[in-house]
Amino acid sequence: MQKVYSAANVIDAQLLCDRLQAQGIEAVVNGGYLTGAVGELPPDQLVGVWIVHTGQLSHARKVVEAYEQALANDEKDSPCPHCGEENHVNFRICWHCGEAL
């Protein structure tokens, strides 16, 4: 097994793990149960995403890079083209007017 990502939290790790698995890469989240040890262990070492087959490392790194790039771009809310209300980038329907984004 090879660690490919140090996650900020368990949710972040699971989202990436799901992306890797969708690409046919066998991946697991390790350390999710260690979050209770915050303060005793370094936080960037708690939760990680690991791939099972090291032969898939280069493909996994590309998926991780795309994921990190998407996270950097996703942090901005965007206005609804119909009513102008700000919506989180993950929304597909405007929370205010109900129109498709």
QUIBEL-V584154 format. One record per backbone hydrogen bond with DSSP energy under -0.5 kcal/mol. NH is the residue of the N-H (numbers start at 1). CO is the residue of the C=O. E is the energy in kcal/mol with one decimal. If there is no record, write none. Layout:
BEGIN
nh->{NH | NH}
co->{CO | CO}
e->{E | E}
END
This chain:
BEGIN
nh->{2 | 4 | 5 | 7 | 7 | 13 | 14 | 15 | 16 | 17 | 18 | 19 | 20 | 21 | 22 | 23 | 23 | 24 | 25 | 26 | 27 | 28 | 30 | 30 | 34 | 35 | 36 | 37 | 38 | 39 | 40 | 41 | 45 | 46 | 47 | 47 | 48 | 49 | 50 | 51 | 52 | 54 | 56 | 57 | 60 | 61 | 62 | 63 | 64 | 65 | 66 | 67 | 68 | 69 | 70 | 71 | 72 | 73 | 74 | 75 | 76 | 78 | 80 | 84 | 87 | 91 | 94 | 98 | 101}
co->{51 | 49 | 49 | 5 | 47 | 9 | 10 | 11 | 12 | 13 | 14 | 15 | 16 | 17 | 18 | 19 | 20 | 21 | 20 | 24 | 25 | 50 | 28 | 48 | 31 | 32 | 33 | 34 | 35 | 41 | 37 | 37 | 42 | 43 | 7 | 43 | 30 | 5 | 28 | 2 | 26 | 52 | 53 | 54 | 56 | 57 | 58 | 59 | 60 | 61 | 62 | 63 | 64 | 65 | 66 | 67 | 68 | 69 | 70 | 71 | 73 | 87 | 85 | 80 | 78 | 88 | 99 | 94 | 92}
e->{-2.2 | -3.0 | -1.3 | -0.6 | -2.3 | -2.0 | -2.5 | -2.4 | -1.9 | -2.6 | -2.6 | -1.7 | -2.6 | -2.5 | -2.1 | -1.0 | -0.7 | -1.7 | -2.4 | -0.6 | -0.6 | -2.7 | -0.5 | -2.7 | -1.8 | -0.8 | -0.6 | -2.7 | -1.3 | -0.9 | -2.7 | -1.3 | -1.9 | -1.0 | -0.5 | -0.5 | -2.7 | -2.5 | -2.8 | -2.8 | -2.8 | -0.7 | -2.1 | -1.6 | -2.7 | -2.6 | -1.5 | -1.8 | -2.7 | -2.5 | -2.2 | -2.3 | -2.8 | -2.2 | -2.3 | -2.3 | -2.0 | -1.9 | -2.2 | -0.5 | -0.8 | -2.7 | -2.1 | -1.6 | -2.6 | -2.1 | -3.0 | -1.4 | -2.9}
END
